[in-house]
Amino acid sequence: MDLEKHSREGSEARVDLHKRQAGPPVRREPQAAVPREPRPPAPREPHAPEGCLAVAIRIPVRIIVLVLVVPVRMLWDALVATGRFLNDVLLRPLGRALLWLGRAVFVWPFVGLWRYVVVPVGKALGWLGNVLVVVPLVWFYRSVLSPVGHAIAWAARGIGAGIGWGARGVGAALGWVYAYLLTPVGHAVTWVLKGLGAVLAALGIGVWTVVSWLATYLVVVPAVWLYTWVLAPVGRAVAWCGKGLVWLVSTAVTGIGVALYWIARILLVLPALALWRWVLTPVGRVLAVIGREVWDALGHAWRIAGHISLAVGRFLGTLLRWIFVEPVRWVYRSVLTPVGHLVRDTVLRPAAEAARSVRRATRQAVAAARESVRQARADFRRMLFGEPRRPRLADRGEPSGHEARTLGSSTTALTKD
């Protein structure tokens, strides 16, 4: 009985321990109610106690996995450390050096050129253009062109007003003359001219009829007969004679041109062709061969001289290196470098420290003196002109910052006590 009671109590204690480890139940948000069929609650199975076999299998498996995973993890950590070391020691300094080199080669020269050459030159040119062009033009416009233009405009307005007044007077006079003098005279002249025109038109029609009949039978008919039976046959004969004369002249000119062509060819072209073919061409070929040989000889001589010069230059370079460069290098490495390090450590660095301290003290003294001068200037201004007036705020009927509206007080004129 005691064994059964102890085993029941142990199983209940294990179930309570698992419930506590599981934690409190998570509260979920209520969702829309969906009608479902009620399900019967599933019976909970009691947690089976672990035996010695599970513990005996778990421990060897964990040992084996630990033995297998530890080398892999160590290798991974070694790779990570190696990558970080290479990044910190090699890749990042190399990237910074390449970035600095790129800035020094590409960015800084252009920035310096822009900052110290282009911008000052542009400002100087702008100032020079302003001083030499803009200021004189503005002065000339303000001092010369504007007064002259105002004077011309005033004179033009006066002249225009005078001309307008005179034109209005002349127009009024001309209108009176036209209305009371020219119009009646014009009507009378028009009536007289209409009568004379009718008479002259009748006379002109009669005279034109007579003149046209006389011209037709005295001029046109004889002229047509003269052209048909006299001038046309004479013109045809003259044209035929002109064509024959042109053919004769063209034939003579063609014969003379052919004769001159053959004379020029026999006397000029054939001798020049023979001279070019039998004299100049062979002589040119001979001269070309001679020139080519001379050019090749010059090329070989130039190359041989280059080899000789190279050998002599190398000999002189070696001699100069062994006589001057190597001793200077040995002196620099063995003498000047230690002396320079000694001078740097014993003289330059203390001098630089002293200069920095002096510069720091000088900067502090200048800042103190500037502050003192500023304070003295402020005191002198206050002594001469007094304290500056503070701006007064306008009374707008609103409460100030420290006085707020409450239910017991009012700020309006109608409800104020």
Secondary structure, DSSP 8 states (H G I E B T S, - for coil): -HHHHHHHHHHHHHHHHHHHHH-S---------------------------HHHHHHHHHHHHHHHHHHHHHHHHHHHHHHHHHHHIIIIIHHHHHHHHHHHIIIIIHHHHHHIIIIIHHHHHHHHHHHIIIIIHHHHHHIIIIIHHHHHHHHHHHHHHHHHHHHHHHHHHHHHHHHIIIIIHHHHHHHHHHHHHHHHHHHHHHHHHHHHHHHHHIIIIIHHHHHHIIIIIHHHHHHHHHHHHHHHHHHHHHHHHHHHHHHHHHIIIIIHHHHHHIIIIIHHHHHHHHHHHHHHHHHHHHHHHHHHHHHHHHHHHHHHHHIIIIIHHHHHHIIIIIHHHHHHHIIIIIHHHHHHHHHHHHHHHHHHHHHHHHHHHHHHHHHHHHH-S---------S---SS----SS---STTT--
